């Protein structure tokens, strides 16, 4: 099979017309195809790699001396949809690439890639806009379209499992979905390093300790923070603290840790202290001895949490201890003058819960809840397989969101069993298609999307209109 190797999808300053795609075309033996006519079909899918297409176009081109092709996505031969009408701000989008290396129409899928930069650069073409952020870090875009209409949209949250980029310093963190929670899968590493002999202070600048006062350790194991510094000098459990300021991240409470522990080891009794459970530590720790000192026996990291042994900064002398042997992780709950934390050990399968001195320096993980998608659209009117439906009928359905997030709808309607998209971003659960034909089968479905970018595709429904009463005579 002949394949196209994706090299880059560089966003150009062509808002809102097109963006550039470059690929090297090779055969299945890895040979570059030089000066050869090839054709591409490019589809922009909404919501996921298996989402519905909102735009499809084809390109006929010729590879150059290096086997490269350059395409402007948005300037091809349109098969479906309106590129300028794509609502980039409404959620996640993916580019599906298909190729026929003979230059025909026998396309084969070569890959699907998420578009990370296009949505916001394209959307910015609406107007200069104004970005607002609420107290929870959620961003809102206020803009005006070409007709003078005021548009307010929310930027979708990072999907759990994607890379989190801290807007303060550009630090990147892996994220992982564990049960109903989304955790950073790396230790937080933000702030300015200070010496371990000094206490961190409330001076408006985030400060961190690096093991042995060497930033090279922070690069891998993250920073170590005193409890007050981590909390940004708040005492409210679950506060954002020094977590990234966008996306709803917060310092985990003792309850957040209890949820995590119960998910990985049902034998853990959260209120117990000391070593608890059976093997929860093994499921949280990174496997192997690259970062953990031997033996780290049984560590599987089956949760994806990837706990690392950053050690501790001692409150007494300011010295650093237990590097690669133990990992200390704060919670945002105090216990008398101390604060609850968890400890993982290289030679222990269980998870330890203790109350420690708030002047110690511990590792920090941030967490947030998983936002659930809307329910599947249901209760169609007309009901599925309804007959003798009036030709002036209106469609309606039911849909809810578990968190009561605002819902918008994409409506697909037509006489084909794969109905085309006829309306996007409708706020109300109804649609009037206009006068229909007599004695005709119609197919329709609805996709519901919340303001966090979660998309739920409804089932395919059908109904038949009544016959023409004039013909009955």
C-alpha positions as CSV (number, residue, x, y, z in Angstrom):
1,X,0.0,0.0,0.0
2,X,1.2,3.5,-0.8
3,X,1.3,5.9,2.1
4,X,1.7,9.6,2.8
5,X,4.0,10.6,5.7
6,X,2.7,13.6,7.5
7,X,5.5,16.1,8.1
8,X,3.8,19.3,9.2
9,X,0.6,21.2,9.3
10,X,1.8,24.7,9.7
11,X,-0.6,27.5,10.3
12,X,0.0,30.4,8.1
13,X,-1.2,34.0,8.4
14,X,-4.0,33.3,6.0
15,X,-6.9,33.9,8.3
16,X,-9.6,32.8,7.6
17,X,-9.0,31.4,4.1
18,X,-6.7,28.4,4.4
19,X,-3.8,26.7,6.2
20,X,-0.8,24.9,4.9
21,X,-0.2,21.1,4.8
22,X,3.0,19.5,3.7
23,X,3.7,15.8,3.2
24,X,6.3,13.5,1.7
25,X,4.8,10.8,-0.4
26,X,6.4,7.3,-0.3
27,X,5.5,3.8,-1.3
28,X,5.3,0.9,1.1
29,X,9.0,0.2,0.7
30,X,9.8,3.7,1.8
31,X,10.8,5.0,-1.6
32,X,10.0,8.6,-2.3
33,X,7.6,9.2,-5.2
34,X,9.2,11.9,-7.4
35,X,7.4,14.1,-9.9
36,X,4.3,11.9,-9.7
37,X,0.7,13.0,-10.0
38,X,-1.2,12.3,-6.8
39,X,-4.6,13.2,-5.4
40,X,-5.7,13.9,-1.8
41,X,-9.0,14.0,-0.1
42,X,-8.9,16.1,3.1
43,X,-11.7,16.0,5.7
44,X,-12.1,18.1,8.8
45,X,-13.8,16.0,11.4
46,X,-15.5,17.5,14.5
47,X,-15.2,16.1,18.0
48,X,-12.9,13.1,17.6
49,X,-10.9,11.0,15.1
50,X,-14.1,9.2,14.2
51,X,-16.3,12.4,14.3
52,X,-18.5,13.6,11.5
53,X,-17.0,15.7,8.7
54,X,-17.9,19.3,8.5
55,X,-15.7,20.0,5.5
56,X,-14.3,17.8,2.7
57,X,-12.2,18.8,-0.3
58,X,-9.9,17.2,-2.9
59,X,-6.6,18.3,-4.3
60,X,-4.9,17.1,-7.5
61,X,-1.1,17.8,-7.4
62,X,2.3,16.6,-8.4
63,X,5.1,15.7,-6.1
64,X,8.4,17.7,-6.5
65,X,12.0,16.4,-6.8
66,X,12.0,15.6,-3.1
67,X,8.7,13.8,-3.2
68,X,7.0,16.6,-1.3
69,X,3.5,18.2,-1.8
70,X,2.2,21.4,-0.4
71,X,-1.5,21.9,-0.1
72,X,-3.6,24.8,1.1
73,X,-6.4,23.3,3.1
74,X,-9.5,25.4,2.4
75,X,-8.5,26.1,-1.3
76,X,-9.2,22.7,-2.8
77,X,-12.2,21.3,-4.8
78,X,-15.0,21.3,-2.3
79,X,-17.0,18.1,-1.9
80,X,-18.9,19.0,1.2
81,X,-19.3,21.9,3.7
82,X,-18.2,25.5,3.9
83,X,-14.6,26.1,5.1
84,X,-15.3,29.7,6.1
85,X,-18.3,28.6,8.1
86,X,-16.5,26.2,10.4
87,X,-17.0,27.2,14.0
88,X,-13.4,26.7,15.2
89,X,-14.3,27.9,18.7
90,X,-16.9,25.2,19.2
91,X,-14.7,22.3,20.0
92,X,-12.0,19.9,18.8
93,X,-11.3,19.4,15.1
94,X,-9.2,16.7,13.3
95,X,-7.7,16.5,9.8
96,X,-8.2,13.2,8.1
97,X,-5.9,12.6,5.1
98,X,-6.6,10.3,2.2
99,X,-4.5,9.7,-0.9
100,X,-4.6,8.1,-4.3
101,X,-1.0,7.9,-5.6
102,X,-2.3,7.3,-9.1
103,X,-4.0,10.7,-9.1
104,X,-7.5,9.2,-9.2
105,X,-10.3,8.8,-6.8
106,X,-9.5,5.5,-5.1
107,X,-8.5,7.2,-1.9
108,X,-7.0,5.3,1.1
109,X,-6.9,6.9,4.6
110,X,-3.3,7.6,5.7
111,X,-3.9,9.2,9.0
112,X,-5.9,11.6,11.2
113,X,-4.3,14.4,13.1
114,X,-5.8,16.9,15.7
115,X,-5.7,20.5,14.6
116,X,-4.2,22.3,17.6
117,X,-3.4,25.7,16.2
118,X,-6.0,26.3,13.5
119,X,-9.1,26.9,15.6
120,X,-8.0,29.9,17.5
121,X,-6.1,31.6,14.7
122,X,-9.0,31.1,12.3
123,X,-11.5,32.2,14.8
124,X,-9.5,35.4,15.4
125,X,-10.5,36.4,11.9
126,X,-14.0,37.2,13.2
127,X,-12.7,40.4,14.9
128,X,-10.0,41.5,17.2
129,X,-12.2,40.2,20.0
130,X,-11.9,40.5,23.7
131,X,-10.8,37.6,26.0
132,X,-12.3,37.4,29.5
133,X,-11.4,35.0,32.3
134,X,-13.7,34.2,35.2
135,X,-12.6,33.3,38.8
136,X,-12.3,29.7,37.9
137,X,-9.9,30.3,35.0
138,X,-12.4,29.6,32.3
139,X,-11.9,31.8,29.2
140,X,-14.6,33.6,27.2
141,X,-14.2,35.2,23.8
142,X,-16.2,38.2,23.0
143,X,-16.3,39.1,19.3
144,X,-18.3,40.7,16.5
145,X,-19.1,39.0,13.2
146,X,-19.3,40.7,9.8
147,X,-23.0,41.5,10.4
148,X,-22.4,43.3,13.6
149,X,-23.7,40.5,15.8
150,X,-22.1,40.2,19.2
151,X,-20.8,36.6,19.7
152,X,-19.8,35.1,23.1
153,X,-18.1,31.8,23.1
154,X,-16.1,29.7,25.6
155,X,-12.8,28.1,24.7
156,X,-13.1,24.4,25.2
157,X,-11.1,22.9,28.0
158,X,-8.1,20.8,27.5
159,X,-9.2,17.2,26.9
160,X,-7.8,14.9,29.5
161,X,-4.8,13.0,28.1
162,X,-3.6,16.0,26.1
163,X,-0.5,18.0,27.0
164,X,-1.2,20.9,29.4
165,X,0.8,24.0,28.7
166,X,1.1,26.4,31.6
167,X,0.5,29.9,30.2
168,X,2.7,31.4,32.9
169,X,6.0,29.8,31.8
170,X,5.3,27.5,28.9
171,X,6.0,24.4,31.0
172,X,4.3,21.3,29.6
173,X,2.7,18.5,31.6
174,X,1.2,15.2,30.6
175,X,-2.3,14.6,31.9
176,X,-4.2,11.4,32.6
177,X,-7.8,10.4,33.2
178,X,-8.1,8.2,36.3
179,X,-11.7,7.3,37.0
180,X,-13.7,10.5,37.3
181,X,-10.6,12.7,37.7
182,X,-8.1,14.3,35.5
183,X,-4.6,14.5,37.1
184,X,-1.4,16.0,36.0
185,X,0.9,13.0,35.3
186,X,4.0,15.0,36.2
187,X,5.1,16.9,39.2
188,X,4.4,20.7,39.1
189,X,7.5,22.7,38.2
190,X,6.7,26.4,38.3
191,X,8.4,29.3,40.0
192,X,11.8,30.7,40.8
193,X,14.3,28.5,42.6
194,X,15.5,29.5,46.0
195,X,18.0,27.9,48.3
196,X,16.7,25.2,50.6
197,X,18.0,27.0,53.7
198,X,15.4,29.8,53.1
199,X,11.7,29.6,53.7
200,X,9.4,30.5,50.8
201,X,7.6,33.9,51.3
202,X,4.4,35.6,50.3
203,X,5.9,38.1,48.0
204,X,3.8,37.6,44.9
205,X,6.5,35.4,43.2
206,X,6.1,31.7,43.1
207,X,9.2,30.1,44.7
208,X,10.3,26.5,44.5
209,X,13.1,24.3,45.9
210,X,15.1,22.0,43.6
211,X,16.7,18.9,45.1
212,X,20.3,19.7,46.1
213,X,19.7,23.3,45.0
214,X,20.2,22.2,41.4
215,X,17.6,23.0,38.8
216,X,18.4,19.9,36.8
217,X,16.4,17.9,39.3
218,X,13.4,20.2,39.0
219,X,13.4,19.5,35.2
220,X,12.6,15.8,35.8
221,X,11.2,15.6,39.4
222,X,9.4,18.9,39.6
223,X,9.8,21.5,42.3
224,X,9.3,21.1,46.1
225,X,7.0,23.5,47.8
226,X,6.0,24.5,51.3
227,X,2.3,24.1,52.0
228,X,1.6,27.9,52.3
229,X,3.4,28.6,49.1
230,X,1.6,25.9,47.2
231,X,-1.7,27.2,48.5
232,X,-0.8,30.7,47.4
233,X,-1.4,31.6,51.1
234,X,-5.0,30.5,51.1
235,X,-6.4,28.1,53.6
236,X,-9.3,26.9,51.5
237,X,-9.2,23.2,50.6
238,X,-9.3,22.7,46.8
239,X,-8.0,26.2,46.0
240,X,-6.3,26.8,42.7
241,X,-3.1,27.7,44.6
242,X,-0.1,27.7,42.3
243,X,-1.7,25.3,39.8
244,X,-2.0,26.5,36.1
245,X,-4.5,29.3,36.1
246,X,-6.7,28.0,33.2
247,X,-8.7,24.9,32.9
248,X,-10.1,24.5,36.4
249,X,-7.0,22.9,37.9
250,X,-6.7,23.0,41.7
251,X,-4.6,21.7,44.6
252,X,-6.0,18.2,45.4
253,X,-7.9,17.9,48.7
254,X,-7.6,14.9,51.0
255,X,-10.9,13.8,49.5
256,X,-9.5,14.0,45.9
257,X,-6.7,11.7,47.0
258,X,-9.2,9.4,48.6
259,X,-11.1,9.1,45.3
260,X,-7.8,8.4,43.5
261,X,-6.8,5.8,46.1
262,X,-10.2,4.0,46.0
263,X,-10.0,3.8,42.2
264,X,-6.6,2.1,42.2
265,X,-7.0,0.0,45.4
266,X,-10.4,-0.7,46.8
267,X,-8.9,-2.0,50.0
268,X,-7.7,1.4,51.1
269,X,-9.7,2.9,54.0
270,X,-9.2,6.6,53.5
271,X,-9.6,7.7,57.1
272,X,-6.8,5.4,58.2
273,X,-3.3,6.8,58.6
274,X,0.1,5.2,58.0
275,X,0.5,2.6,55.3
276,X,-2.9,1.6,53.9
277,X,-4.4,-0.8,51.4
278,X,-2.7,-3.5,49.4
279,X,-1.0,-2.4,46.3
280,X,-2.2,1.2,45.5
281,X,1.4,2.5,45.6
282,X,2.5,0.1,42.9
283,X,-0.3,1.3,40.6
284,X,0.7,5.0,41.1
285,X,4.5,4.7,40.9
286,X,6.4,4.9,37.6
287,X,7.6,1.4,36.8
288,X,11.3,0.4,36.7
289,X,14.4,2.0,38.3
290,X,15.2,4.8,35.9
291,X,14.0,7.3,38.5
292,X,13.1,5.1,41.5
293,X,16.0,3.5,43.4
294,X,16.1,-0.3,43.4
295,X,14.0,-2.4,44.0
296,X,10.7,-0.5,43.2
297,X,9.4,-4.1,43.1
298,X,5.9,-4.6,41.6
299,X,5.5,-1.0,40.5
300,X,3.3,-1.0,37.4
301,X,2.0,2.5,37.0
302,X,-1.2,0.9,35.7
303,X,-3.1,4.1,36.6
304,X,-0.9,6.3,34.5
305,X,-0.2,8.6,37.4
306,X,3.6,8.1,37.0
307,X,4.6,9.1,40.5
308,X,8.3,10.1,40.9
309,X,10.4,10.1,44.0
310,X,11.3,13.8,44.3
311,X,12.2,13.5,48.0
312,X,11.6,16.1,50.6
313,X,13.1,19.5,51.7
314,X,13.4,19.3,55.5
315,X,11.8,22.1,57.5
316,X,14.5,21.9,60.2
317,X,17.9,22.4,58.4
318,X,16.6,23.1,54.9
319,X,18.5,19.9,53.7
320,X,17.1,17.5,51.1
321,X,16.4,13.9,51.9
322,X,15.1,10.6,50.4
323,X,15.6,11.5,46.8
324,X,14.7,8.5,44.5
325,X,13.5,6.6,47.6
326,X,10.3,8.4,48.5
327,X,7.8,10.7,46.8
328,X,5.9,13.2,49.1
329,X,2.6,14.8,47.7
330,X,0.7,17.5,49.5
331,X,-3.1,17.8,49.9
332,X,-4.8,21.1,50.5
333,X,-6.3,20.0,53.8
334,X,-4.7,20.9,57.2
335,X,-4.7,18.8,60.3
336,X,-4.2,21.0,63.3
337,X,-1.0,22.9,62.5
338,X,0.1,20.3,60.0
339,X,-1.2,19.3,56.6
340,X,-2.2,15.9,55.1
341,X,0.1,14.4,52.5
342,X,0.8,11.0,50.8
343,X,4.1,9.2,50.7
344,X,5.1,6.5,48.1
345,X,8.2,4.3,48.8
346,X,10.5,2.4,46.5
347,X,10.3,-0.7,48.8
348,X,6.6,-0.5,49.6
349,X,3.5,-1.4,47.7
350,X,1.0,0.6,49.9
351,X,0.2,4.3,50.1
352,X,1.1,6.2,53.2
353,X,-1.1,8.9,54.7
354,X,0.4,11.3,57.2
355,X,0.1,14.8,58.6
356,X,3.4,16.7,58.0
357,X,5.0,20.0,58.9
358,X,3.8,22.7,56.5
359,X,7.4,24.1,56.3
360,X,8.6,20.9,54.6
361,X,9.0,21.0,50.8
362,X,6.9,18.4,49.0
363,X,5.9,17.6,45.4
364,X,2.6,18.9,44.0
365,X,0.2,17.4,41.6
366,X,-2.9,19.4,40.3
367,X,-6.2,17.8,39.6
368,X,-9.6,18.6,38.1
369,X,-12.9,16.8,37.6
370,X,-13.9,15.2,34.3
371,X,-16.6,17.2,32.5
372,X,-19.2,14.8,31.2
373,X,-20.6,15.2,27.6
374,X,-24.3,15.9,27.0
375,X,-26.7,12.9,27.0
376,X,-27.6,11.4,23.7
377,X,-30.4,13.3,22.0
378,X,-33.7,11.4,22.5
379,X,-37.5,11.6,22.3
380,X,-37.6,12.7,18.6
381,X,-40.7,14.3,17.3
382,X,-41.8,13.0,14.8
383,X,-41.0,9.6,16.5
384,X,-38.7,7.3,14.7
385,X,-40.3,5.5,11.8
386,X,-43.4,7.8,11.9
387,X,-45.7,7.6,8.9
388,X,-48.1,10.1,7.4
389,X,-46.1,13.0,8.8
390,X,-47.4,16.5,7.7
391,X,-45.1,18.2,5.2
392,X,-45.0,21.3,7.3
393,X,-43.8,19.5,10.4
394,X,-41.2,20.8,12.8
395,X,-38.6,18.6,14.4
396,X,-37.8,18.5,18.2
397,X,-35.9,16.3,20.6
398,X,-34.7,16.2,24.2
399,X,-31.2,16.5,25.6
400,X,-29.6,17.4,28.9
401,X,-26.1,17.9,30.3
402,X,-24.9,16.3,33.6
403,X,-23.3,19.6,34.7
404,X,-26.0,21.8,33.2
405,X,-23.5,23.2,30.7
406,X,-25.0,25.2,27.8
407,X,-25.7,22.9,24.8
408,X,-25.6,23.7,21.1
409,X,-26.8,21.3,18.4
410,X,-25.6,20.4,14.9
411,X,-28.5,19.1,12.8
412,X,-28.2,16.6,9.9
413,X,-31.3,16.3,7.7
414,X,-32.1,15.0,4.2
415,X,-33.5,12.2,2.1
416,X,-30.2,10.3,2.1
417,X,-29.5,7.7,4.9
418,X,-26.3,9.8,5.5
419,X,-28.0,13.2,5.9
420,X,-25.9,16.3,5.4
421,X,-25.3,19.0,8.0
422,X,-27.9,21.7,7.6
423,X,-27.5,23.8,10.7
424,X,-24.7,24.3,13.2
425,X,-24.6,25.7,16.8
426,X,-28.4,25.9,17.3
427,X,-29.3,26.6,20.9
428,X,-32.8,25.3,21.0
429,X,-33.8,21.6,20.6
430,X,-36.0,22.2,17.6
431,X,-35.7,22.7,13.9
432,X,-38.1,23.6,11.1
433,X,-36.8,22.2,7.8
434,X,-39.4,24.1,5.7
435,X,-42.0,22.6,3.3
436,X,-41.2,18.9,2.7
437,X,-42.1,16.7,-0.3
438,X,-45.1,14.4,-0.1
439,X,-44.7,10.7,0.3
440,X,-41.0,10.9,1.0
441,X,-38.7,9.3,3.5
442,X,-36.5,11.7,5.5
443,X,-33.5,10.9,7.7
444,X,-32.1,13.1,10.5
445,X,-29.9,13.1,13.5
446,X,-28.6,15.6,16.1
447,X,-25.2,16.1,17.6
448,X,-25.1,17.8,21.0
449,X,-22.1,19.7,22.2
450,X,-21.4,21.4,25.5
451,X,-19.2,24.5,26.0
452,X,-16.3,22.3,27.1
453,X,-16.0,20.8,23.6
454,X,-17.7,17.5,24.6
455,X,-19.7,16.1,21.6
456,X,-22.4,13.4,21.7
457,X,-23.8,12.1,18.5
458,X,-27.4,11.0,18.5
459,X,-29.0,8.1,16.7
460,X,-30.2,8.2,13.1
461,X,-34.0,8.7,12.9
462,X,-36.4,8.5,10.0
463,X,-40.0,9.4,9.2
464,X,-42.2,9.4,6.1
465,X,-44.4,12.2,5.0
466,X,-48.0,11.8,4.0
467,X,-49.1,11.4,0.4
468,X,-50.4,14.4,-1.6
469,X,-54.1,14.7,-0.9
470,X,-54.8,16.1,-4.3
471,X,-53.5,12.9,-5.9
472,X,-56.0,10.9,-3.8
473,X,-58.8,12.4,-5.9
